[in-house]
């Protein structure tokens, strides 16, 4: 995540919850449960789903706005217009664990509160209920959306602070160098 590209932007909150991601069969049940079911039960809330390849057969509730494509330079503005954003992890990545999506870091860098599905390792990246909100059911999502605006802002701000302190592209590059140096023969390390 590039902190120059992904940062907070002042914007009118158009949606209570949004999701950014390409359609996939394995993520769709979670999108149905964690966003579409919530939208159906909360018609006064506004939702957005951005991403390509969603089948025409999906029954989008009237309070869900759809965007077929959202270019990367528009991601920060999309996140800024949401009270919270949804992170859904691919099934194979959940099985493996410790496999966060780049979207998780992008949204957090924008100080947008993230409601995420659960998977092994997420607690090592963000502190639940302080830096990230975890959900398994539509009821969990609805409870998070019922939080006060101040509480959601605190979660988003804490997530941004964590990303800037530990999860930028510079941090990953430094980690890679450490790992490479750890496996290089010792005589080459001294040069």
N, C-alpha and C positions, 0 to 999 in steps of 0.2 A: 504494500500500500504506500503510495506516494502522498505524504502529508501536504504537499503543495497543491495536488489535484483534489484530494478528498479532505475537505474542511467545512466547518459550519458556515452556512449561508443564511442570512435573514430572509425568511419567506413566510407567507401566509400558509397556515396549516390547512391544506385542502382535504387531507385524508386522515382518518383515525389510524388506519393500518395499511401498509403497502407491502408488496413483495416484488422483487426483481429477480428473474431467473427464466432460463429457457425451459420449455416443457420437457418433462421426462416422466415415463410411466411410473418409475419407482418413487418419484417425489409427489405425484399427483394425489395419492391418498392423504398425505400430510397437508397439502394445500387445501384439499376438500375439508378436512377436519379442522385445521387451524385458521383458515381464513374464510372459505366459502360458507361453512356452517355457521360461523360467527356472524357473517354478513346477513345470512338468512334470518337469524334470531335477533338481530339488532338493525332493523331497517332505517333507524335514524342516524346510524353511523355511515361514514363514507370510506370506501376501500379502493385500492388500485393494485392491478397486477400488470407488470411490464415484462415482456419477453416474447420471443417468437415460438412458432411451432405448436401452439395450443390447438387441439382438434376443434373443429366446428361443433362437435356434439356436446361440448361442455355447456352446462346450463348456468350461465353467469347471472347471479342475482342483480336486480336493477341498481343496487347501490355499490356495485363493483365497476370501476372504470378500467377499461382495457387499453393497453398500449402495445402494439405489435413489436415495436423496436424502440429502444432507448440507447442512444449512442453514449459511450463512456464519458465524454465531456458533460453530459446531462445528468449523470448519476447523482452528483452532489445536490443539485437542485431538486431532484426527485426525492431523495432522502429528507431534505430540509422541509419539504411540504407534507411530511408525515408526522403524526404524533408519536408513532412507533413503527418499526419495520419488522418484517418476519424473515427469519433465516430458516431455511429448510435444507437438510443435508441429504445427499444421495444415500440410498440404502446400503450400497457397498462400502461407502465411507463410514457409515454408522457402525457396520460390522467390524471394520478395521479399528475404528476409534482414532483419536488424535489426528483427525483429518478435517480441519476447518476450511470453509469456503472463503475465497478472497472477499466475497460480498460482505461477510461478517465483519471483516476489518475495515472495509470501505465505509460501511454504515456507521460503525463505531467512531471512525475518524471524523465523520461529519457530525458527531455528537447526537446522532439519532438513537433513541433507545431501541435496543434489539430484543425481540422476543424470539427465542430459538427453541428448536427441538432439542432433545437431550441426546448426548452421546459421550462415550468414555473420553475423558481428557478435556472437556469444555471448561471444567472448573479450574484447570491449570492455566487457562488463558484469561478468563474473566471470573470475578467473584459473583456467584448467583445472588440475585436480589439487591446487589450493590452496583455492579457493572453490566449485568445482563439479566434478562428475565427468561426463565425456562418454562416451557409449556409442553404438556403431553395431550391435552384435551382442549376442546373449544371452550369449556368452562374456565380453564387456566388462562387462555387468551383474553376472554371477556373480563376476568378479574384484573388482569394487568391493564387492560384498556380503561377500567374504572378507576385506576389510580389518579391522583391529582396531577395537574399539569406540572406543578413544582417537583413532585416526586419523579415523574418521567424525565424532566430536565436534569435532575440530579443523577439519575441512572445514565443518561446519555453523556453527560459531562464526565462522569467517572470512567465510562468506557473509553472516551476520547483520551483522557489522561493515561489510561493503561496502554492504549495503542501507541501513543507517542513515546511512552517510556520503554516499551518492550516489543512492539510489533510492526515497525516500519521496514521498508526494503533495506535500509542501512543496517538494521539489527539482524535481518536474515543473512545479509552478505557477510557480516562479521562472524556470525555463527558458522557459516560455510567455511570461512578461512580457518577458524578454530578446528573444525572437524578435519579439514585437509591436513593441517599441520599436525594433528594428533596421529594421523596414520602414515605420514611421511617418515622415511628412515631418519634416524637422529642426526646423522652427519649432514643431511641436507637442511635441517632446521637451523643450524648455526649460520648459514649464509643469508 
